[in-house]
Amino acid sequence: MTGDVRNCQTMVMLTYGTAAGHTFYDRRLYLPAGWAGDVERRRDAGAPEEITFATKPGLGIGMLRGAISRGLPFAWVAADADYRKDPALRAFLHERALPYVLGVPVTLPVAGPPGKPYQPAVAQAGDLLHYAIMRDQWERRSQGKGSKQRYYDWAWFDVVLPGQEPADGFAHHLLIRRSTRKKQLAGGRVDFE
């Protein structure tokens, strides 16, 4: 944070990772909708004239199309929270049967797991968090190797995303992570961070 207003550039980046390491593969300049038609602001920021407004997921789709057309071999796609709710990105991945991992909000509509009684027929991802707590379906696992081991509780469910049936040979799963550190809440209740 600079403490004042500065011009900066925001990029959407496509990276490529293997067990041997990772590298940047492609990138696109992102212009917010309010900037795209503002000639003076674009000039002050040095934004090229050929850059038009596109959503961040839309830029990601364009880069994935390019990677696929160039024959880049990859097994799955991962994206952070900015891309999780975009139906066009999920549709793109579904149409090509590309496995993916996206962070999702607790408000994402899901149906599942099989045998779970719920009303209405479509629940939210956050409902499965409470279901896992009630059923004690957590597994404690390390976040990864490193000098500071961090452990979390994890629960895994088969789910269906309404309106997006999985492609042949693919299914949707919801992986929930919760902290193992407890915090004190008002009224003497204890919850997990």
Buried (B, 14 or more C-beta within 10 A) or exposed (E): EEEEEEEEEEEBEBEBEEEEEEEEBBEBBBBEEEBBEBEEBBEEBEBEEEBEEBBBBBBBBBBBEEBEEEEEEBEEBEBEEBBBBBEEBBEBBBEEEBEBEBEBEEEBBBBBBEEBEBEEEBBBBBBBBEBBBEEEBBEEEEEEEEEEEEEBBBBEBEBBBEEEEEBEEEEBEBEBEBEEEEEEEEEEEEEEE
